Amino acid sequence: MPGSAKAMTGLTVGGLVTVTAYTVTIGSDGWLWFTWVVLMLMTIGTLVARGT
């Protein structure tokens, strides 16, 4: 996995942890989850484009 794809995967996982912690502590926010889903789809697209 190239460096940029690895960094994007780490950012996606870190974002999931952050959004989950926010949801547990403060409450659900649809925009946060929507943003995370978009980030996840971009990460998957990057991995597919790189052939990983």
N, C-alpha and C positions, 0 to 999 in steps of 0.2 A: 504494500500500500504506500503510495507516494506521500511525501510530507504534507502537502496541502490537503489531501483526502484524509490523512490521519488527524490533522488539526481540526478539520471540519467535523469529523466523527467525534472527537473529544468535546468540541463545542456543543454538539447536539446532545451528547450524554450529560454534559454539565448543565445544559439548558433544561433537560428533563428533570434533573435533580432539583434545580432551582424552582421550576414551575410547580413541581410536586410539593416542595417545602412551603412555598407561598400558599398553595391551595389548602394544605393541612393547617397552616397557622392562621391565615387571614380569611380564606374562603376562595371559592372558585371564581376565576375571571376568564370569560370566554376568549377574550383577545389574546391572553397569554398562551392559552392552549392552541389557538389558531396560529399564532406566530411560531410556536414550537413545531406544529405539524408542517408548516411551510418550510421551516429549516430542515426538518427531517426529510422531506421530499427533495429538497435541494441537495442534501447529502447523498441520498440514494442515487439521484441523477448524476452527481459527480463520480460516485463509485462505478456506476454503470458505464459512463463515458470513458473512464480510465481503464475499463476492462478488468476491474478487481473483483 
